[in-house]
Amino acid sequence: MKPKVQFLSDPGAAREEAAGAAPFSDAPLLDAYSNAVMHAAEVVSPAVVYIEVTHRAAPREGNPPRAGRDAEGGARRSPPQSTGSGLIFTPDGYVLTNSHVVHGADRLDVALSDGRRMRADLVGDDPDTDLAVVRIGGNDLPVATLGDSRMIRVGQLAIAIGNPYGFQYTVTAGVVSALGRSLRSHSGRLIDNVIQTDAALNPGNSGGPLVSSRAEVIGVATATILPAQGLCFAIASNTARFVAAQLIRDGRVVRAWVGMAGQDVAVHRRSVRMHGLGASSGVLAAAVEVDSPADRAGLKQGDVVVAFAGKPIAGIDDLQRMLPGERIGTQCELTILRAGEKLTLTMVPASRPPARA
């Protein structure tokens, strides 16, 4: 007996096949998405704070102080000039936020998700990465877990939690749109390895967390591009972890400077084997500043840095960790790939020059 052949393009066969089948429903997929967002929001939201920034308003010259001075006897405070978000990342009250939110503030007031309000002290800020750490009182506070931003993939779920326009503890969701972006900070310098997302961010979200479906913080919201929609950026969590540790220890970040803007790139497996490299990725020199240590060493735009001071460089975070203040004035070897050829350059990192106005 000759078997009956059914072609997938045959509409009659499709109708016949579907006749006895249950109708397809995408409800389980939507439920899984919703559950992921809800879980992340429930876990991280208690650690998200609302930050009010004010400056003291000095009394007018010749006028006596009036009633209504603040509790410390200082001049009357004006209403908050700006607001932002932050996330508690240690149980004893260290809060991560943006430098542009708290820089130059005379007073910081923080509201927690449980309704408590308290004063905060600035521990330190780093305009070059637009990150800052402030501290509030308390113990056993809810904390957000900083994840490993190296594990992020384009297209994965990204959940933003913050206080846009003062609407506290707002949750939005989108995806990671791109990785390895560069963004110019308020100091005028480029922030490398920035995460791009289409999760809706607005003024007031600054300093709030960008969260994965596993409820781990993968970034700190920092900027949007206006009037574009869906072009939002966050500082990678690994960068935030490194900067926060420096700010807590020293109150500032002291770095050696090489004068290169870079982004993470993959290195072809053939080049890895041929040159015996210690990592399958490196840092692409996207731009080299004129008369910088990198320029004087002979680094050119398009070179890929694969090792520094004899240690493999897998990404921009590795390079940043190898440029503490102790490197200033110290001769170091820079291993690069240029047009498939492995080269070694000699570089002397310097102190960062003042940011241009």
N, C-alpha and C positions, 0 to 999 in steps of 0.2 A: 504494500500500500504506500503510495507516494505521500510523504509528510506535507502538512500544510505549512506554507511559508508566510510569515507575517513581517511586513516591513514597518519600521518605527515611524516612517513618514505617512503610513496609511491611516487617514483619519477614522475610517471605519473600525480598524483594529484597535485604535486608541480608545474609541468609545466603547467597544466591546470589552476591552480590558478594564476600563474604569467602571463599568456598569456594576460589577459585584464588589467593588472596593470601597472602603470608607473614604469620605472626602478628606483631602489633605488639609491640615491645619498648621499654621505657623505659631500657634499659641505657646507651645513648649519653648520655642526659641525666644519669643518675646518675654516669657516668664523668666528664662535663664538670664537674659540681659537685665531685666528689672531687678532680679534678685542680686545680681552682681553689684549693681549700682547701689541698691538699698543696703547691702552688707557693708560696702566700703564707706558709705555715708554714716552708718550707725557706729562703725568702729572708730573712724577718724574725727567726726564732728565734735566730740567732747574735747578734743585737744586743739580745736581751732578757736582763736580769740579775735576779738574786735578791738582795734587800737585807735584811740583818739589822740591827736597830736595838737598841742597848743603852745603858744608863746606868751610870755608875760607882757602885759600892756602897762608900761610905766605911766605913772600919773603925770598929767600935764604940768609943765614947769610953772611954779608959783601957786598951784592949787594944793590945798591941804588934802591929806588922805581922807577918803570918804568911807562910810560904813560899807560893809560887804567885802572887805579884804579877805584874802584866802586864809585857810587855817594856820599857815605858817607865818602870817603877818606880812606877807609880801604884797606886791601890787596886784590889783584886780586882774583876773585872767579873762581874756577874751574867749568867746566860744571857740570850739575846735576849728582850726584852720584846714585840717585834712584828716582823713580816716583811712584805715587800711586793715589788713588781716595779718595773722601770724599763726604759728603752730608751736605748741609746747612739745619739745623733744627730749626733755629730761624731767623726771618726777619732782625735782627740786626747783623747777620754775624757769629754766632757760627757754626762751621763745625765739624762734627763727622768723625773720621778716625781711622786707626789702630795705636797703639803705635809703632809697629815695622817700620812703614812708617816714622814717624817723630822723633823718639827717638834720642837724641843727635845731632839734626840738628842745624846748625849755621844760616841757612837761609831757609825760606819756601816761595815759590812763588806759587800762585794759579791762575789758568785760569778758568773762568766761561764759561758757554755754549754760552753766547752771545759774546764771544771774549775778554771780559775785562780781564786784568791781574793785579794782585795786590799782595803786600806783606801780609804775614800772621804771626801772633804771636802765639806761643805755650801757651795755657792756662794751660794745664796739661796733663799728660799721666799716664796710669795705666797698666804697663806691665803684671800684673797678669790676666787681662782680655783682653789684647792686644787692648785696646781702648784708644783714645786720643781725645782732643778737641783743635782746633785752632780757631783763630778769624780773620776775614777779615773786612775791612771797608765797610760801606754802610748801607742803610736802605731800607726797603720794598723789600728785596731780595726774590727770589723764595725759598720756603721751601718744604722739604719732610715731610710727616706726619708719625710719628712713630706709628705703629699699636701695637696690643696686641698679643705678641707671645704665650700666653697661648691658643689662639684660633686656632693655626696652627694644621693641620692634615696631617698625612703622605699621600702622593699622590697628594696633592694639587699643583696647578701651582706655580712655583717659577721663577721670572724674575730677572736676574742680570744685572746691569748697571754699567759700569766703563770704565777704560782706559787701557786695556791689551796691554802690550808692546808699550805703547804710542799711540795706536789707540783710539783716544778719543771718548767717548760717544758710546761705543759698547754695544749692547743689545743681551743677550742670554737668553734662556728659558729652563726650565726643570721642575722637580717636587721636592717636599720635600721628600727626600729618607728615612730619619730617624730623630727621635727627641731624646733628652736626652743624646747625645754623650758627652764624655769628651775628651778634647784636651789639650796637654801640651803646655803652652805658652813659649815665648822666655825667660821668667824669670825662667823657670823650673817648674812652678806650673801648676796644672791642671785647665783648664777652664771648668766649668760644664755647662750642659744644652745647648750644642752647636747643631746647626741645620746642618744636612747633606743634601746636594743637589747634583743633577747631572747636574744642570745648569753650563755651561762651565765657569770656572774661570781660569785666567792665571796671571802671574806676572804683576802688574799694576792694577788689579782689587781690590787689598787689600784696604779696607776702603770704598769701594763702597757699595751701598744698594742691598739687596735681597728683592724683592718686590712681594706682592701678586697681584692677579687679580683685587683687589679693589684699587690698586695703593697706598697701605700702606706699609711702610718699616717694614719687619718682621725680618730682620737680617742685620748684617754688615759683608761683606765678609772678611775672615781672612786667610784662608790657603787651600792648595790642597795637595793631596798625590801623589807624583811622584815616578815612572813613570805611576802609575795607571791612568785610565781615568774615569771620572764621580764620583770621590771621592773628593768633595769640601765641605768646612765648613764655617759657618757664626755664629757670636755671636748673640744671640737672642735679639730682640729689647727691651724687658723689662729689660734685663741686661744692655743694652746700655743706656737706659733712666736713670736708677739708677746711673750708673757710671758717665754719663755726668753731672748730677745735682751736684754730689760731686766735680767733677773737676772744674766746674764753680764757685762753692762756696768756695772751699778750695785750688784748684790747685793740689790736690792729693786725693787719697782715703785712709782714715784711717779705718782699719778694725780690729775687734777682730778676733782671729784665734782659731779654734777648732781642726784642723788637720784631717779633714775627706773629702774624695772625694765622692760626691754623685750624684745621678740622680733621676729624678722624677719617681715614680711608683704609680700605682693604688692600693688602699687598698680594699680588698674584702668587699662587702656590709655586710656580716655576722659579720665581725670584727668591722666595723663601728657601727653597731647596738649594738653589744655585749658590746663594750667598751665606747659607747657614744662619739665617736670622732667628732670633729668639721669640718672635711673635709674627702672626699672620696679618698684622695691621700696623699702621704708623700714623704720623701726623703730616698732612699735606701743608706746605707753606703756601697759604692762599695770598699772603702779602708780606713784604719785607720792608720795614721802615728804613729810610735813607739814613746813613751814618749811625746805624744801630749796631750792637755787637754781632747780630746775625749778618748784617750787610758787610761789616768789616771782615767777618770770617769767610765770606764768599758764598753764603746761602742765597739761592735764587728762587723766585716765585715758581712753583711747580715741583720743587724738590720734595721728597718724602723723608722725614726724619724717622729713623728706625732704631736709633740707640743714642743715649746721652751719657757721657762719663762711663762708658763701658757697660751700661745696663740697657736692656731692651725697652723700647718705647712702643706700647700698643695703642696709645691714644693721648689726647690732650691732657687728660687727668694725670697720667703718668708723668708727662713733661712738667706739669705744674708742681707736682710733688717733689720733683728733683731740682726745683729752683727756689729753695729757701734763701733767706738773707745771707746765710753763710757762704753761698756760692759767689757772692759779689766779689769781683776782682780775682777770682780763681780760674786758672786756665783749665778748660774742659774739652774733651773730644766729642765731636758731633758726627754721628754716622748717618749718611743720607743715601738715598737712591736717586740718581739723575739719569734719565733716559735708559733705565735698566742697568746702569753701572753703579757699583758701590764705591762711595768716596768717604774719606774721613777729613773733616774740617776741624780747625782749632778755634775755639771761641772763648772769650772772657766776658761772662755776664757782668752787667753793671747795675747801679742803682737806677730805679725808675726816675726818669725826668719828670718835672711837674707837668700836670695835664694842661693842655692848651685851653685858653678861655674860649 
